[in-house]
Amino acid sequence: MIGAGFSGIYLLGKLRENGFNVRLVDAAAEPGGIWYWNCYPGARVDSHVPIYEFSDERVWRDWTWSERFPGWRELRRYFRHACDVLDLWPAMTLGVRMRSAVFDEHAGFWRVELADGERLTTRYLLPCTGFAAKAYIPSLSGLDSFAGPAHHTAHWPQEGIDFGGKRVAIIGTGASGVQVAQEAAREAAQLTIYQRTPILALPMRQRPLTAAEQEQAKPGYPEIFRQRRLSSGGFEILRLDQSALEVSSEERTAAFERLWAAGGFHYWVGNYADILVDERANRLAYDFWRDKVRERITDPALQEKLAPSDPPHPFGVKRPSLEQTYYDIFNQPNVELVDLREEPIERILPDGIATSVGERRHDVLVLATGFDAVTGGLMQMDIRGRGGATLAHAWGEGARTHLGYAVSGFPNMVFLYGPQSPSGFSNGPTAAEVQGDWVVRFLEHLRTGGWSRFEAEPDAHAAWARHIDEIAAMTLFPRADSWYMGANIPGKPRQLLNYPSVVGYAEICDAVAEAGYSGFRLSA
């Protein structure tokens, strides 16, 4: 297994409990997946607890959180707690990167080499690398010349960076850009935010949690965890089962207000059923969002840049970020917004940034430029299947998988939280458990049936790709240049990279299992 995030930790525990001999490897020094690498100022999860945790009572029974949306330090402690409770440490090798994995066709095994020189032989290879394992750093002329600290948020120094009294520049306004900006605005002498596309951020509604209220709520946890498997996004939030166009404006506004006040992703995943498929309904949701945001910004010019009169793209087809003070900081004298559509960056200077309009001086450069999401983490690893083929070659014209689990040409390899699974549309623990349980049943089927080898059939991934393309065509997602569509990476094939429903995905995968794992070629 490769990766010690939610998918890796959950699957490791389940496989060990079912008698499999498992070894998990991760380049990070601690478990937690993205929460080891995401240690930039303000880094915290955008799914509330208890949704964002394992459903295993052994883990949550004696664990309490300090706030509704935990930060990276607390999430690291949670992963250590989970590994303690589930006794996973003996099967984990941390702080060592996998150098290569090559399928030995003659022997039917994977030959794995680690960066410390250790060589492993394994029947099955199970990458659990997550959808944000490869940071994207755009080609910026002069970037290497910058004299001060310059880091992508996913490559942040573990010891941190002091913003106090500094001139800080943030390039990018996705989730990490928003979170860093909120912190930097309090400490930096000057904060300059370079924005290409306005982020349609939603109110987080962060609040502290007491141990007493969590103990009182815990008897209801099993039902919460059951409900999250029955939703499209892996939350206990159910979408309104009607059209935004079928209700009166008064009823619609009241519903919008209720979802807005609830905070988190309620306004996104709990909204009317046609928000993401009908442009007219979507515009109603956008206009409400726009007016709410503009109330917090005093400068009319900034109102238009941060919350434009007309949407930069349909609401919700890029993953919304959650914010606490993001829109308020633009009222501060030490915060400046640079619209890159009006003055693009020309080059990075040793002491600042030059745009088409002029030069600005900076001491710290933050690259909040996102990820080569979903496929990038798998493709950056040296994984070679039959005939030495790489995933980069197999996916050169777009990701093709069977059920978001396996690829023809790569026998005995199953990946979790990857392309064409619900990963990007679900919170991590929900997808990890839905997929993890299916993989355990699949491997048990192979073991009891005496099968030693499996491989996805090419026709199966062609059918799965067509199915996802058909779903995408029914939605507004193709209308935005998002990482959901692979459109944030120059030259990357444009396609909907994830399956947009946890419950729908689980039903299809269960049906495949009941049909004897159709689409997989099994052999002894």
Salt bridges, closest charged atoms under 4 A:
GLU17 OE2 - ARG58 NH2 2.61
GLU30 OE1 - ARG80 NH1 2.49
ASP46 OD1 - ARG319 NH2 3.14
ASP56 OD2 - ARG58 NH2 2.59
GLU57 OE2 - ARG61 NE 3.66
GLU67 OE2 - ARG44 NH1 2.66
ASP104 OD2 - ARG111 NH2 3.09
GLU113 OE2 - ARG99 NH1 2.97
GLU113 OE1 - ARG119 NH1 3.54
GLU118 OE1 - ARG23 NH2 2.91
GLU183 OE1 - ARG186 NH2 2.63
GLU213 OE1 - ARG207 NH2 3.34
GLU215 OE2 - LYS218 NZ 3.07
GLU223 OE2 - ARG226 NH2 2.86
GLU236 OE2 - HIS48 NE2 3.12
GLU257 OE1 - LYS292 NZ 3.02
ASP278 OD2 - ARG280 NH2 3.13
GLU279 OE2 - ARG479 NH2 3.21
ASP287 OD1 - ARG283 NE 2.73
ASP287 OD1 - ARG290 NH1 3.06
ASP291 OD1 - ARG290 NE 3.02
GLU304 OE1 - ARG294 NH2 2.39
ASP310 OD1 - ARG283 NH2 3.00
GLU323 OE2 - ARG296 NH1 2.75
ASP328 OD2 - ARG296 NH2 2.80
GLU336 OE2 - ARG360 NE 3.14
ASP339 OD2 - LYS305 NZ 3.55
GLU342 OE2 - LYS305 NZ 2.81
GLU343 OE1 - ARG360 NH1 3.21
GLU346 OE1 - ARG347 NH1 4.00
ASP351 OD1 - ARG361 NH1 2.82
GLU359 OE2 - ARG347 NH2 3.59
GLU359 OE1 - ARG361 NH2 2.65
ASP363 OD1 - ARG167 NH2 2.89
ASP372 OD2 - LYS134 NZ 3.88
ASP372 OD1 - LYS492 NZ 2.65
ASP382 OD1 - ARG384 NE 2.86
GLU433 OE1 - ARG228 NH2 3.33
GLU433 OE1 - ARG229 NH2 3.94
ASP437 OD2 - ARG229 NH2 2.66
GLU455 OE2 - ARG386 NH2 2.66
GLU455 OE1 - ARG521 NH2 3.82
ASP481 OD1 - ARG494 NH1 2.80
ASP510 OD1 - ARG441 NH2 3.01
